[in-house]
Amino acid sequence: PYLVSQFEGSQVTFPQLVAAVQAVPITSGSPPASILRKVLLVTVNLARLAAERGHPAVAEALLRVFIHEVDVLADHHRIATADAARLVDLATRLIGQL
């Protein structure tokens, strides 16, 4: 897979990040993968709402929370390292666009 940052000038959207979260495999365990996915999606959607309502600092903070959540899941082997890197790349690009 290619990182979004490899394509100069490419814009990242919240729907792209949502789609990536929906597609990423999360291994089974406790808490259940479905719950972890919901937490990630809620965090992204709250960031989207904050951005849409003119609160870029709040959106950035929430995207940084998302990045932390992804890093923790990767550290606990719930998300593959490459998948985590892709999600972090998308979120980081979004932060840069706020």
C-alpha positions in Angstrom: 0.0 0.0 0.0 1.1 3.6 -0.7 1.0 6.3 1.9 -1.1 9.3 1.0 2.0 11.5 1.7 3.7 9.9 -1.3 1.3 11.7 -3.6 2.2 15.4 -3.6 -0.7 17.7 -3.3 -3.2 15.1 -2.5 -5.9 16.1 -0.2 -7.2 13.8 2.5 -10.9 13.9 3.6 -12.6 12.7 6.7 -14.7 10.2 4.7 -11.4 8.7 3.5 -10.2 8.2 7.0 -13.6 6.8 8.0 -13.4 4.3 5.1 -9.9 3.3 6.1 -11.0 2.7 9.7 -13.9 0.6 8.5 -11.7 -1.5 6.3 -8.8 -2.1 8.7 -8.6 -5.6 10.2 -8.7 -5.6 14.0 -7.7 -8.8 15.7 -10.1 -10.5 18.2 -9.7 -10.0 21.9 -10.9 -7.9 24.7 -12.4 -5.4 24.2 -14.1 -6.8 21.1 -12.9 -5.5 17.7 -16.4 -4.1 17.0 -16.1 -1.9 20.1 -12.6 -0.7 19.2 -13.7 0.2 15.7 -16.6 2.2 17.1 -14.3 4.1 19.4 -12.0 5.0 16.5 -15.0 6.0 14.3 -16.5 8.2 17.0 -13.2 10.0 17.6 -12.9 10.7 13.8 -16.5 11.8 13.5 -16.1 14.2 16.5 -13.0 15.6 14.8 -15.0 16.0 11.6 -17.8 17.8 13.4 -15.4 20.1 15.2 -13.7 21.0 11.9 -17.0 21.6 10.1 -18.1 23.9 12.9 -15.0 26.0 12.8 -13.0 24.6 15.7 -9.8 23.4 14.1 -7.9 23.2 17.4 -10.5 20.8 18.8 -10.4 18.8 15.6 -6.6 18.6 15.8 -6.8 17.5 19.4 -9.3 14.7 18.6 -7.2 13.6 15.6 -4.2 13.4 17.9 -6.3 11.3 20.3 -7.2 9.0 17.3 -3.4 8.7 16.5 -2.7 7.7 20.1 -5.6 5.2 20.0 -4.2 3.6 16.8 -0.6 3.5 18.2 -1.9 1.7 21.4 -3.8 -0.8 19.3 -0.7 -1.4 17.2 1.4 -1.8 20.3 -1.0 -4.4 21.6 -1.0 -6.2 18.2 -4.7 -5.5 17.6 -3.9 -3.6 14.3 -1.0 -4.5 12.0 1.9 -2.1 12.0 1.4 -1.2 8.3 -2.3 -0.6 8.8 -1.6 1.6 11.8 0.9 3.6 9.8 -1.6 4.2 7.0 -4.3 5.4 9.5 -1.7 7.7 11.3 -0.6 9.0 7.9 -4.2 9.9 6.9 -4.9 11.5 10.3 -1.6 13.5 10.2 -2.4 14.8 6.7 -5.9 15.8 7.9 -4.3 17.7 10.8 -2.1 19.6 8.2 -5.2 20.6 6.3 -7.1 22.1 9.2 
